[in-house]
Amino acid sequence: MKKLVIICLVSLALFGCGEDKITKEFLVGDWRCKDNQYQRHNVGANEDLGDPVSSIEDTTTFRIINNELYQISKKTENTLIDLSKIDSTEDEVSDTYKTHIVNIIKAIDKDTFKTVLITEIKDINNDTNIINFRTKLETVCTRIK
C-alpha cells in the first residue's frame, strides 16, 4: 500500500494535476487548426446553437521571441499572445445592449488544444433569459509533427 501511495505522489509531482493548463512552451510549434463558427438570434441561455455556419481549416505557428509568445504570420505582422488574457470573462454595458464574452483555452492532450470564444449580446431592456444574439467560435488545433 505504501508503494502505491509513493508512486501516486511521485506521479503527481512529476506530471501535476492540471493537464489542461496551457503554457507558452506548450504552444511553440506548428499547428493545424479547424475553426467552427456557430451563431443564432433570439436564443435561450442554454439552447444549442445548432450546426456551424462556417468552418475553416488553416495552419498556424507559435514562437517565443525575447521571452514573449507570438503567433507568426506570413501575411501580416506577428501577433503577441498574452495567455493571461485568453482564459477570461468580460462584461460590457452600453446605452442599448449588454455584452458577455467568455474566452477559454485548454489542452486536450499533449498535441491538441481547444479554444472557445462565446459572445452574447442582449438588449439593455431585455429582462428575460432570451439572448438577442449569440456567437461561438470553437477552434481545435493539432500539432504538426
C-alpha positions in Angstrom: 0.0 0.0 0.0 2.9 2.4 0.9 4.4 1.7 -2.5 1.2 2.7 -4.3 0.9 5.9 -2.3 4.5 6.8 -3.1 4.1 6.1 -6.8 0.9 8.2 -6.9 2.7 11.1 -5.1 5.8 10.9 -7.4 3.5 10.8 -10.5 1.6 13.8 -9.2 4.8 15.7 -8.5 6.2 14.9 -12.0 3.1 15.4 -14.1 0.9 17.6 -12.0 -2.8 17.5 -11.9 -3.6 20.5 -14.2 -3.2 18.6 -17.5 -5.4 21.2 -19.4 -3.2 24.2 -18.5 -1.7 25.9 -21.5 1.8 27.4 -21.3 3.9 29.4 -23.8 6.2 26.4 -24.2 3.3 24.1 -25.0 2.1 26.3 -27.9 5.5 26.6 -29.6 5.5 24.9 -33.0 3.3 24.4 -36.0 -0.4 23.6 -35.7 -3.3 22.5 -38.0 -6.5 24.2 -36.7 -10.1 23.8 -37.6 -12.5 26.7 -36.7 -16.2 26.1 -36.4 -18.4 29.2 -36.0 -22.0 29.0 -34.6 -24.5 31.8 -34.3 -28.2 32.3 -33.5 -30.6 35.1 -32.9 -33.1 35.1 -30.0 -31.7 32.0 -28.3 -32.3 30.8 -24.8 -29.5 30.8 -22.3 -29.0 27.0 -22.5 -30.1 26.4 -26.1 -27.9 24.6 -28.6 -26.6 26.8 -31.4 -27.1 24.0 -34.0 -24.8 23.3 -36.9 -21.8 25.5 -37.7 -22.5 28.5 -40.0 -18.9 28.3 -41.2 -15.9 26.0 -40.9 -12.3 26.8 -41.8 -9.1 24.8 -41.7 -5.7 26.5 -41.5 -2.2 26.2 -40.1 -0.6 28.5 -37.6 2.8 28.8 -35.9 3.7 30.0 -32.4 7.3 31.1 -31.5 8.9 32.6 -28.4 10.8 35.8 -29.3 12.5 37.7 -26.5 10.6 35.6 -23.9 7.2 36.6 -25.4 4.9 34.3 -27.3 4.0 35.3 -30.8 1.6 33.9 -33.4 3.7 34.0 -36.6 2.0 35.3 -39.8 3.3 35.3 -43.4 0.8 37.9 -44.4 0.7 40.4 -41.6 2.8 41.3 -38.5 3.4 38.7 -35.8 0.8 38.9 -33.1 1.8 39.0 -29.4 -0.2 36.4 -27.4 -0.9 37.1 -23.7 -2.1 33.8 -22.3 -3.3 35.6 -19.1 -6.0 37.4 -21.2 -7.1 34.3 -23.2 -8.8 32.5 -20.3 -11.2 35.3 -19.3 -14.7 36.5 -18.9 -15.7 40.1 -19.7 -19.0 42.0 -19.4 -19.7 45.4 -21.2 -22.7 47.6 -20.9 -23.7 50.4 -23.3 -26.8 52.5 -23.6 -28.5 50.0 -25.7 -27.1 46.5 -25.0 -25.2 44.2 -22.7 -22.3 42.1 -24.0 -21.0 39.0 -22.2 -17.7 37.5 -23.6 -16.2 34.2 -22.5 -12.8 33.1 -23.8 -11.4 29.7 -22.9 -8.2 27.8 -23.9 -7.3 24.3 -22.7 -5.1 21.4 -23.6 -7.0 18.3 -24.7 -3.8 16.2 -24.8 0.0 16.8 -25.4 -0.6 17.5 -29.1 -4.1 19.1 -29.1 -5.6 22.2 -27.7 -9.0 23.9 -28.0 -10.2 27.5 -27.7 -13.8 28.7 -27.4 -14.9 32.3 -27.7 -18.5 32.9 -26.8 -20.2 36.3 -27.3 -23.7 37.0 -26.1 -25.4 40.3 -26.9 -28.6 41.2 -25.1 -30.8 44.3 -25.4 -30.4 46.5 -22.3 -34.2 46.3 -21.7 -34.4 42.5 -22.1 -35.0 41.0 -18.6 -35.8 37.5 -20.0 -33.2 34.8 -20.4 -33.5 35.1 -24.2 -30.2 36.3 -25.7 -30.7 38.6 -28.8 -27.6 37.3 -30.5 -25.1 34.6 -29.5 -22.0 33.5 -31.4 -19.5 30.8 -30.6 -16.1 30.3 -32.3 -14.7 26.9 -31.4 -11.1 26.1 -32.6 -9.3 22.7 -32.2 -5.6 22.7 -33.1 -3.4 19.6 -33.5 0.4 19.8 -33.5 2.0 19.1 -36.9 4.9 16.7 -36.4 
